[in-house]
Amino acid sequence: MTTYLENLAVTKYGLALHTTTPELGLAINNFAGDNRAQVWNLGRDLSSFVHQYLVEFIQPQTWSDIGFLAVAKGPGGFTGTRIGVVLARTLGQQLEIPVFAVSTLAAVAWSAKDSIAKTDAIAIQMPAQRGQVFGAIYQPHADNSNLTTLLPDSVFTPEVWQETLANWQTTYQLIEAKSALAATVTNILELAYLDWEQGKRPHWFEALPYYGQHPVDV
């Protein structure tokens, strides 16, 4: 019995979107040598032009070539995060393909894995609203096969986050996610592909945004 259906056929591609900042990041890859990625600084025009840029970006591939979608689910800007997740869910529903919602912080951790000691965990912090911070801690697998979440994405006061790090029992590297996050769209796609290889096929309605905070201070 063949098992090729469990792998991404070379004629199929994974497509990733990153819209949690004013930048738009897109990546496409068949994980057999054909891949590309691009970032645009669209600012407030992101919502107006994301569809146009996406349609142009996937060419010469077509929608029928897409085997799965990946999207940065946050944390990040409320409007941008919502735009990306809604778009990915809509495409997943229309194309009837899986949608992987991947943490923005996990993507940053994955992008940094090769620059730290293999045994170290990676702590990621990112500025949040109202003087708070988003924080998470991840452990890359020794064989680079995936990430293990040691501390899930959460919102902290700076004091509680520093206390959390001070009391952490294993060695870690601290990375601050500040800018150029859309460039990690390739890492979003890689993490999704690792889950795909493990047989995960999340339905589009499972792709939910992570805001962490209410967008309005009440």
Accessible surface in RSA format (square Angstrom, percent):
REM  Atomic radii and reference values for relative SASA: ProtOr
REM  Chains: A
REM  Algorithm: Lee & Richards
REM  Probe-radius: 1.40
REM  Slices: 20
REM RES _ NUM      All-atoms   Total-Side   Main-Chain    Non-polar    All polar
REM                ABS   REL    ABS   REL    ABS   REL    ABS   REL    ABS   REL
RES MET A   1   234.59 121.5 150.17  99.4  84.42 201.0 127.35 108.3 107.24 142.1
RES THR A   2   100.54  71.5  82.46  83.6  18.08  43.1  72.66  97.6  27.88  42.1
RES THR A   3    94.47  67.2  86.68  87.9   7.79  18.6  60.97  81.9  33.50  50.6
RES TYR A   4   142.61  66.6 134.17  76.3   8.44  22.0  95.92  72.1  46.68  57.5
RES LEU A   5   141.99  79.1 124.09  88.8  17.90  45.0 126.13  88.6  15.86  42.7
RES GLU A   6    98.28  56.4  97.74  73.9   0.54   1.3  43.19  83.5  55.08  45.0
RES ASN A   7    82.20  56.7  76.57  74.0   5.63  13.6  20.47  49.3  61.73  59.7
RES LEU A   8    15.10   8.4   2.17   1.6  12.93  32.5   2.63   1.8  12.47  33.6
RES ALA A   9    51.56  47.4  38.87  60.0  12.70  28.9  49.53  69.7   2.04   5.4
RES VAL A  10    95.08  62.6  87.61  79.3   7.47  18.0  87.61  76.1   7.47  20.3
RES THR A  11    96.31  68.5  87.26  88.5   9.05  21.6  77.13 103.6  19.18  29.0
RES LYS A  12    78.32  38.2  78.32  48.1   0.00   0.0  49.66  44.7  28.66  30.5
RES TYR A  13    17.63   8.2  17.63  10.0   0.00   0.0   5.08   3.8  12.55  15.5
RES GLY A  14     0.00   0.0   0.00   N/A   0.00   0.0   0.00   0.0   0.00   0.0
RES LEU A  15     0.00   0.0   0.00   0.0   0.00   0.0   0.00   0.0   0.00   0.0
RES ALA A  16     0.00   0.0   0.00   0.0   0.00   0.0   0.00   0.0   0.00   0.0
RES LEU A  17     0.00   0.0   0.00   0.0   0.00   0.0   0.00   0.0   0.00   0.0
RES HIS A  18     0.00   0.0   0.00   0.0   0.00   0.0   0.00   0.0   0.00   0.0
RES THR A  19     0.00   0.0   0.00   0.0   0.00   0.0   0.00   0.0   0.00   0.0
RES THR A  20     1.61   1.1   0.00   0.0   1.61   3.8   0.03   0.0   1.58   2.4
RES THR A  21    31.57  22.5  23.93  24.3   7.64  18.2  30.36  40.8   1.21   1.8
RES PRO A  22    85.39  62.2  80.12  73.0   5.27  19.1  85.12  70.3   0.27   1.7
RES GLU A  23    42.47  24.4  42.47  32.1   0.00   0.0  10.16  19.7  32.31  26.4
RES LEU A  24     0.00   0.0   0.00   0.0   0.00   0.0   0.00   0.0   0.00   0.0
RES GLY A  25     0.00   0.0   0.00   N/A   0.00   0.0   0.00   0.0   0.00   0.0
RES LEU A  26     0.00   0.0   0.00   0.0   0.00   0.0   0.00   0.0   0.00   0.0
RES ALA A  27     1.96   1.8   1.96   3.0   0.00   0.0   1.96   2.8   0.00   0.0
RES ILE A  28     0.73   0.4   0.09   0.1   0.65   1.6   0.09   0.1   0.65   1.8
RES ASN A  29    26.16  18.0  26.16  25.3   0.00   0.0   0.88   2.1  25.28  24.4
RES ASN A  30    12.46   8.6  10.56  10.2   1.91   4.6   0.00   0.0  12.46  12.0
RES PHE A  31    55.90  28.0  20.63  12.8  35.27  91.8  28.64  17.4  27.26  78.0
RES ALA A  32    57.93  53.3  16.14  24.9  41.79  95.1  29.59  41.7  28.34  75.1
RES GLY A  33    70.90  87.4   0.00   N/A  70.90  87.4  35.83  98.3  35.07  78.6
RES ASP A  34    57.02  39.9  53.57  53.3   3.45   8.2  20.76  48.9  36.26  36.2
RES ASN A  35    87.75  60.5  65.42  63.2  22.34  53.8   3.75   9.0  84.01  81.2
RES ARG A  36    71.38  30.0  61.18  31.2  10.20  24.3  59.63  81.5  11.76   7.1
RES ALA A  37    50.16  46.1  18.12  28.0  32.03  72.9  18.40  25.9  31.76  84.1
RES GLN A  38    89.36  50.0  82.93  60.6   6.42  15.3  23.64  50.3  65.72  49.8
RES VAL A  39    58.18  38.3  32.94  29.8  25.24  60.8  32.94  28.6  25.24  68.4
RES TRP A  40    44.38  17.8  39.87  19.3   4.51  10.6  34.91  18.6   9.47  15.4
RES ASN A  41   119.91  82.7  86.30  83.4  33.60  80.9  23.20  55.8  96.71  93.5
RES LEU A  42    22.69  12.6  12.61   9.0  10.08  25.3  16.53  11.6   6.16  16.6
RES GLY A  43    29.42  36.3   0.00   N/A  29.42  36.3  23.99  65.8   5.44  12.2
RES ARG A  44   235.92  99.1 205.97 105.0  29.96  71.3  85.93 117.4 149.99  90.9
RES ASP A  45    74.66  52.3  74.46  74.1   0.19   0.5   3.01   7.1  71.64  71.5
RES LEU A  46     8.24   4.6   8.24   5.9   0.00   0.0   8.24   5.8   0.00   0.0
RES SER A  47    61.26  51.8  45.65  60.9  15.62  36.0  23.92  50.9  37.34  52.3
RES SER A  48    81.70  69.0  47.75  63.7  33.95  78.2  26.68  56.8  55.03  77.1
RES PHE A  49    80.05  40.1  80.05  49.6   0.00   0.0  80.05  48.5   0.00   0.0
RES VAL A  50     0.20   0.1   0.20   0.2   0.00   0.0   0.20   0.2   0.00   0.0
RES HIS A  51   104.32  57.0 103.45  71.9   0.87   2.2  79.43  81.9  24.89  29.0
RES GLN A  52    91.78  51.3  81.50  59.6  10.27  24.5  35.08  74.7  56.69  43.0
RES TYR A  53    51.96  24.3  51.00  29.0   0.96   2.5  14.72  11.1  37.24  45.9
RES LEU A  54     3.20   1.8   3.20   2.3   0.00   0.0   3.20   2.2   0.00   0.0
RES VAL A  55    72.30  47.6  71.98  65.2   0.32   0.8  71.98  62.5   0.32   0.9
RES GLU A  56   100.19  57.5  88.61  67.0  11.58  27.6  37.39  72.3  62.80  51.3
RES PHE A  57    16.95   8.5   6.33   3.9  10.61  27.6  14.89   9.0   2.06   5.9
RES ILE A  58     5.78   3.3   5.78   4.3   0.00   0.0   5.78   4.2   0.00   0.0
RES GLN A  59   108.61  60.7  96.96  70.9  11.65  27.7  29.64  63.1  78.97  59.9
RES PRO A  60   113.99  83.1  87.37  79.6  26.63  96.8  94.58  78.1  19.41 120.6
RES GLN A  61    22.09  12.4  18.73  13.7   3.36   8.0   1.89   4.0  20.20  15.3
RES THR A  62    73.96  52.6  71.28  72.3   2.69   6.4  69.02  92.7   4.94   7.5
RES TRP A  63    72.44  29.1  69.97  33.9   2.47   5.8  49.81  26.6  22.63  36.7
RES SER A  64    81.51  68.9  65.04  86.8  16.47  37.9  57.18 121.8  24.33  34.1
RES ASP A  65    38.79  27.2  38.44  38.3   0.35   0.8   2.07   4.9  36.72  36.6
RES ILE A  66     2.83   1.6   0.00   0.0   2.83   6.8   0.00   0.0   2.83   7.7
RES GLY A  67     9.10  11.2   0.00   N/A   9.10  11.2   6.52  17.9   2.58   5.8
RES PHE A  68     0.00   0.0   0.00   0.0   0.00   0.0   0.00   0.0   0.00   0.0
RES LEU A  69     0.00   0.0   0.00   0.0   0.00   0.0   0.00   0.0   0.00   0.0
RES ALA A  70     0.00   0.0   0.00   0.0   0.00   0.0   0.00   0.0   0.00   0.0
RES VAL A  71     0.00   0.0   0.00   0.0   0.00   0.0   0.00   0.0   0.00   0.0
RES ALA A  72     0.00   0.0   0.00   0.0   0.00   0.0   0.00   0.0   0.00   0.0
RES LYS A  73    61.91  30.2  61.91  38.0   0.00   0.0   8.19   7.4  53.72  57.2
RES GLY A  74     0.00   0.0   0.00   N/A   0.00   0.0   0.00   0.0   0.00   0.0
RES PRO A  75     0.00   0.0   0.00   0.0   0.00   0.0   0.00   0.0   0.00   0.0
RES GLY A  76    23.53  29.0   0.00   N/A  23.53  29.0  10.09  27.7  13.43  30.1
RES GLY A  77    40.25  49.6   0.00   N/A  40.25  49.6  35.53  97.5   4.71  10.6
RES PHE A  78    67.80  33.9  61.60  38.2   6.20  16.1  62.06  37.6   5.73  16.4
RES THR A  79    73.01  51.9  70.78  71.8   2.23   5.3  41.47  55.7  31.54  47.7
RES GLY A  80    13.07  16.1   0.00   N/A  13.07  16.1   8.24  22.6   4.83  10.8
RES THR A  81     0.15   0.1   0.14   0.1   0.01   0.0   0.14   0.2   0.01   0.0
RES ARG A  82   101.89  42.8 101.52  51.7   0.37   0.9  31.20  42.6  70.68  42.8
RES ILE A  83    23.77  13.5  19.11  14.2   4.66  11.2  22.46  16.2   1.31   3.5
RES GLY A  84     0.00   0.0   0.00   N/A   0.00   0.0   0.00   0.0   0.00   0.0
RES VAL A  85     1.41   0.9   1.41   1.3   0.00   0.0   1.41   1.2   0.00   0.0
RES VAL A  86    78.61  51.7  78.12  70.7   0.49   1.2  78.54  68.2   0.07   0.2
RES LEU A  87    11.91   6.6   9.02   6.5   2.89   7.3  11.69   8.2   0.21   0.6
RES ALA A  88     0.00   0.0   0.00   0.0   0.00   0.0   0.00   0.0   0.00   0.0
RES ARG A  89    58.25  24.5  58.08  29.6   0.17   0.4   9.10  12.4  49.15  29.8
RES THR A  90    54.41  38.7  52.36  53.1   2.06   4.9  36.65  49.2  17.76  26.9
RES LEU A  91    17.46   9.7  17.46  12.5   0.00   0.0  17.46  12.3   0.00   0.0
RES GLY A  92     0.11   0.1   0.00   N/A   0.11   0.1   0.00   0.0   0.11   0.2
RES GLN A  93    96.60  54.0  87.31  63.8   9.28  22.1  18.06  38.4  78.54  59.6
RES GLN A  94   128.07  71.6  94.75  69.2  33.31  79.3  38.72  82.4  89.34  67.8
RES LEU A  95    50.83  28.3  30.31  21.7  20.52  51.6  34.71  24.4  16.12  43.4
RES GLU A  96   157.29  90.3 123.35  93.3  33.93  80.8  45.60  88.2 111.68  91.2
RES ILE A  97    26.39  15.0  18.60  13.9   7.80  18.8  22.70  16.3   3.70  10.0
RES PRO A  98    21.59  15.7  18.77  17.1   2.82  10.3  21.02  17.4   0.57   3.5
RES VAL A  99     0.67   0.4   0.00   0.0   0.67   1.6   0.00   0.0   0.67   1.8
RES PHE A 100     8.80   4.4   7.23   4.5   1.57   4.1   8.80   5.3   0.00   0.0
RES ALA A 101    30.61  28.1   6.65  10.3  23.96  54.5   6.65   9.4  23.96  63.5
RES VAL A 102    16.16  10.6  13.04  11.8   3.12   7.5  16.16  14.0   0.00   0.0
RES SER A 103    11.49   9.7   8.71  11.6   2.79   6.4   8.71  18.5   2.79   3.9
RES THR A 104     0.00   0.0   0.00   0.0   0.00   0.0   0.00   0.0   0.00   0.0
RES LEU A 105     0.00   0.0   0.00   0.0   0.00   0.0   0.00   0.0   0.00   0.0
RES ALA A 106     9.21   8.5   9.21  14.2   0.00   0.0   9.21  13.0   0.00   0.0
RES ALA A 107     0.00   0.0   0.00   0.0   0.00   0.0   0.00   0.0   0.00   0.0
RES VAL A 108    10.63   7.0  10.63   9.6   0.00   0.0  10.63   9.2   0.00   0.0
RES ALA A 109     0.00   0.0   0.00   0.0   0.00   0.0   0.00   0.0   0.00   0.0
RES TRP A 110     9.46   3.8   9.04   4.4   0.42   1.0   8.39   4.5   1.07   1.7
RES SER A 111    58.46  49.4  25.96  34.6  32.50  74.9  18.50  39.4  39.96  56.0
RES ALA A 112    13.16  12.1   9.06  14.0   4.09   9.3  13.16  18.5   0.00   0.0
RES LYS A 113    26.14  12.8  22.42  13.8   3.71   8.8   5.06   4.6  21.07  22.4
RES ASP A 114   104.90  73.5  73.83  73.5  31.06  73.5  36.75  86.5  68.15  68.0
RES SER A 115    94.35  79.7  55.03  73.4  39.31  90.6  55.15 117.4  39.19  54.9
RES ILE A 116    27.50  15.7   9.51   7.1  17.99  43.4  17.82  12.8   9.68  26.3
RES ALA A 117    56.13  51.6  38.24  59.0  17.89  40.7  49.79  70.1   6.35  16.8
RES LYS A 118   117.73  57.4 102.60  63.0  15.13  36.0  92.43  83.2  25.31  27.0
RES THR A 119   114.64  81.5  95.53  96.8  19.11  45.6  83.57 112.3  31.07  47.0
RES ASP A 120    13.50   9.5  13.46  13.4   0.04   0.1   0.00   0.0  13.50  13.5
RES ALA A 121     0.18   0.2   0.00   0.0   0.18   0.4   0.00   0.0   0.18   0.5
RES ILE A 122     0.00   0.0   0.00   0.0   0.00   0.0   0.00   0.0   0.00   0.0
RES ALA A 123     0.00   0.0   0.00   0.0   0.00   0.0   0.00   0.0   0.00   0.0
RES ILE A 124     0.00   0.0   0.00   0.0   0.00   0.0   0.00   0.0   0.00   0.0
RES GLN A 125    25.94  14.5  25.94  19.0   0.00   0.0   0.69   1.5  25.24  19.1
RES MET A 126    12.65   6.6  12.19   8.1   0.46   1.1   9.98   8.5   2.67   3.5
RES PRO A 127    73.86  53.8  59.99  54.7  13.87  50.4  61.22  50.5  12.64  78.6
RES ALA A 128    20.98  19.3   0.00   0.0  20.98  47.7   6.84   9.6  14.13  37.4
RES GLN A 129    80.96  45.3  73.13  53.4   7.83  18.6  41.10  87.5  39.87  30.2
RES ARG A 130   110.66  46.5  65.22  33.2  45.44 108.2  53.69  73.4  56.97  34.5
RES GLY A 131    57.94  71.4   0.00   N/A  57.94  71.4  41.49 113.9  16.44  36.8
RES GLN A 132    53.63  30.0  50.72  37.1   2.90   6.9   8.39  17.9  45.23  34.3
RES VAL A 133    23.09  15.2  23.09  20.9   0.00   0.0  23.09  20.1   0.00   0.0
RES PHE A 134     8.63   4.3   8.63   5.3   0.00   0.0   8.63   5.2   0.00   0.0
RES GLY A 135     0.00   0.0   0.00   N/A   0.00   0.0   0.00   0.0   0.00   0.0
RES ALA A 136     0.00   0.0   0.00   0.0   0.00   0.0   0.00   0.0   0.00   0.0
RES ILE A 137     0.00   0.0   0.00   0.0   0.00   0.0   0.00   0.0   0.00   0.0
RES TYR A 138     8.44   3.9   8.44   4.8   0.00   0.0   4.74   3.6   3.70   4.6
RES GLN A 139    43.10  24.1  43.10  31.5   0.00   0.0  27.17  57.8  15.93  12.1
RES PRO A 140    11.48   8.4   8.42   7.7   3.07  11.1   8.42   6.9   3.07  19.1
RES HIS A 141    63.03  34.4  55.44  38.5   7.58  19.4  50.34  51.9  12.68  14.8
RES ALA A 142    90.09  82.8  65.93 101.7  24.16  55.0  66.97  94.3  23.12  61.2
RES ASP A 143   109.01  76.4  77.56  77.2  31.45  74.4  50.12 118.0  58.89  58.7
RES ASN A 144    49.21  33.9  40.98  39.6   8.23  19.8  13.20  31.8  36.01  34.8
RES SER A 145    40.22  34.0  34.93  46.6   5.29  12.2  31.58  67.3   8.64  12.1
RES ASN A 146    17.69  12.2  17.69  17.1   0.00   0.0   2.61   6.3  15.07  14.6
RES LEU A 147    24.40  13.6   6.34   4.5  18.06  45.4   6.34   4.5  18.06  48.6
RES THR A 148    61.47  43.7  57.36  58.2   4.11   9.8  45.55  61.2  15.93  24.1
RES THR A 149    72.33  51.4  47.35  48.0  24.99  59.5  24.25  32.6  48.08  72.7
RES LEU A 150    69.19  38.5  43.18  30.9  26.00  65.4  46.25  32.5  22.94  61.7
RES LEU A 151    36.16  20.1  36.16  25.9   0.00   0.0  36.16  25.4   0.00   0.0
RES PRO A 152    82.79  60.3  81.98  74.7   0.81   2.9  82.79  68.4   0.00   0.0
RES ASP A 153    22.95  16.1  10.14  10.1  12.81  30.3   9.25  21.8  13.71  13.7
RES SER A 154    35.68  30.1  33.10  44.2   2.58   5.9  17.90  38.1  17.78  24.9
RES VAL A 155    42.76  28.1  16.27  14.7  26.49  63.8  16.27  14.1  26.49  71.9
RES PHE A 156    24.59  12.3  20.95  13.0   3.64   9.5  24.59  14.9   0.00   0.0
RES THR A 157    54.45  38.7  52.60  53.3   1.86   4.4  50.03  67.2   4.43   6.7
RES PRO A 158    55.63  40.5  54.43  49.6   1.19   4.3  55.63  45.9   0.00   0.0
RES GLU A 159   126.54  72.7 116.77  88.3   9.77  23.3  71.51 138.3  55.03  44.9
RES VAL A 160    73.69  48.5  73.45  66.5   0.24   0.6  73.64  64.0   0.05   0.1
RES TRP A 161     1.86   0.7   1.86   0.9   0.00   0.0   1.86   1.0   0.00   0.0
RES GLN A 162    96.69  54.1  93.49  68.3   3.20   7.6  42.47  90.4  54.22  41.1
RES GLU A 163   105.02  60.3  99.44  75.2   5.58  13.3  33.95  65.7  71.07  58.0
RES THR A 164    31.81  22.6  23.91  24.2   7.90  18.8  19.84  26.7  11.97  18.1
RES LEU A 165     8.40   4.7   5.47   3.9   2.94   7.4   5.47   3.8   2.94   7.9
RES ALA A 166    84.18  77.4  44.02  67.9  40.15  91.3  56.13  79.0  28.05  74.3
RES ASN A 167    90.66  62.5  79.98  77.3  10.68  25.7  28.16  67.8  62.49  60.4
RES TRP A 168    65.56  26.3  45.84  22.2  19.73  46.3  47.21  25.2  18.35  29.8
RES GLN A 169   165.31  92.4 130.21  95.2  35.09  83.6  62.07 132.1 103.24  78.3
RES THR A 170    78.75  56.0  67.07  68.0  11.68  27.8  74.62 100.2   4.14   6.3
RES THR A 171    93.06  66.2  83.78  84.9   9.28  22.1  81.35 109.3  11.71  17.7
RES TYR A 172    66.60  31.1  47.20  26.9  19.41  50.5  24.24  18.2  42.36  52.2
RES GLN A 173    78.22  43.7  76.95  56.2   1.27   3.0   4.89  10.4  73.33  55.6
RES LEU A 174    81.12  45.2  50.81  36.4  30.31  76.2  50.81  35.7  30.31  81.6
RES ILE A 175    43.17  24.6  40.02  29.8   3.15   7.6  43.17  31.1   0.00   0.0
RES GLU A 176    79.24  45.5  54.91  41.5  24.33  57.9  16.64  32.2  62.60  51.1
RES ALA A 177     3.06   2.8   0.00   0.0   3.06   7.0   3.03   4.3   0.02   0.1
RES LYS A 178   146.72  71.6 113.08  69.4  33.65  80.1  59.88  53.9  86.85  92.5
RES SER A 179    89.76  75.8  70.66  94.3  19.10  44.0  44.03  93.8  45.73  64.1
RES ALA A 180    63.67  58.5  49.59  76.5  14.08  32.0  50.67  71.4  13.00  34.4
RES LEU A 181    11.37   6.3  10.82   7.7   0.56   1.4  10.87   7.6   0.50   1.3
RES ALA A 182     0.00   0.0   0.00   0.0   0.00   0.0   0.00   0.0   0.00   0.0
RES ALA A 183    56.19  51.7  43.94  67.8  12.25  27.9  45.39  63.9  10.80  28.6
RES THR A 184    14.08  10.0  13.76  13.9   0.32   0.8  14.08  18.9   0.00   0.0
RES VAL A 185     0.84   0.6   0.84   0.8   0.00   0.0   0.84   0.7   0.00   0.0
RES THR A 186    51.21  36.4  49.65  50.3   1.56   3.7  37.26  50.1  13.95  21.1
RES ASN A 187    17.21  11.9  17.21  16.6   0.00   0.0   0.00   0.0  17.21  16.6
RES ILE A 188     0.00   0.0   0.00   0.0   0.00   0.0   0.00   0.0   0.00   0.0
RES LEU A 189     3.80   2.1   3.80   2.7   0.00   0.0   3.80   2.7   0.00   0.0
RES GLU A 190    63.28  36.3  62.32  47.1   0.96   2.3  21.30  41.2  41.98  34.3
RES LEU A 191    10.49   5.8  10.03   7.2   0.46   1.2  10.24   7.2   0.25   0.7
RES ALA A 192     0.19   0.2   0.00   0.0   0.19   0.4   0.19   0.3   0.00   0.0
RES TYR A 193    33.41  15.6  33.41  19.0   0.00   0.0  15.79  11.9  17.61  21.7
RES LEU A 194    28.64  15.9  27.74  19.8   0.90   2.3  27.82  19.5   0.81   2.2
RES ASP A 195    33.96  23.8  33.96  33.8   0.00   0.0   0.11   0.3  33.85  33.8
RES TRP A 196    21.75   8.7  21.75  10.5   0.00   0.0  21.75  11.6   0.00   0.0
RES GLU A 197    88.63  50.9  62.57  47.3  26.06  62.0  14.79  28.6  73.84  60.3
RES GLN A 198    99.88  55.9  63.04  46.1  36.84  87.7  40.23  85.6  59.65  45.2
RES GLY A 199    36.96  45.6   0.00   N/A  36.96  45.6  14.30  39.2  22.67  50.8
RES LYS A 200   108.44  52.9 102.23  62.7   6.21  14.8  67.99  61.2  40.45  43.1
RES ARG A 201    87.71  36.8  59.14  30.1  28.56  68.0  46.90  64.1  40.81  24.7
RES PRO A 202    26.56  19.4  21.29  19.4   5.27  19.2  26.04  21.5   0.52   3.2
RES HIS A 203    80.42  44.0  75.20  52.3   5.23  13.4  53.70  55.3  26.72  31.1
RES TRP A 204    55.93  22.4  55.48  26.9   0.45   1.0  48.29  25.7   7.65  12.4
RES PHE A 205   114.66  57.4 106.40  65.9   8.26  21.5 106.40  64.5   8.26  23.6
RES GLU A 206    97.36  55.9  75.57  57.2  21.79  51.9  28.33  54.8  69.04  56.4
RES ALA A 207     1.23   1.1   0.00   0.0   1.23   2.8   1.20   1.7   0.04   0.1
RES LEU A 208   110.18  61.4 105.40  75.4   4.78  12.0 105.40  74.0   4.78  12.9
RES PRO A 209    44.81  32.7  26.19  23.9  18.62  67.7  26.19  21.6  18.62 115.7
RES TYR A 210    55.62  26.0  53.53  30.5   2.09   5.4  51.03  38.4   4.59   5.7
RES TYR A 211    57.37  26.8  49.28  28.0   8.09  21.0  44.91  33.8  12.46  15.4
RES GLY A 212    36.31  44.8   0.00   N/A  36.31  44.8   8.25  22.6  28.06  62.8
RES GLN A 213    23.19  13.0   8.93   6.5  14.27  34.0  16.14  34.4   7.05   5.3
RES HIS A 214   109.90  60.1  98.29  68.3  11.61  29.7  73.60  75.9  36.30  42.2
RES PRO A 215    50.24  36.6  29.44  26.8  20.80  75.6  30.78  25.4  19.46 121.0
RES VAL A 216    88.71  58.4  84.96  76.9   3.75   9.0  87.62  76.1   1.09   3.0
RES ASP A 217    99.28  69.5  72.82  72.5  26.46  62.6  25.69  60.5  73.60  73.4
RES VAL A 218   158.80 104.5  92.58  83.8  66.21 159.6 127.64 110.9  31.15  84.5
END  Absolute sums over single chains surface
CHAIN  1 A    10744.6       8546.8       2197.8       6171.5       4573.0
END  Absolute sums over all chains
TOTAL         10744.6       8546.8       2197.8       6171.5       4573.0
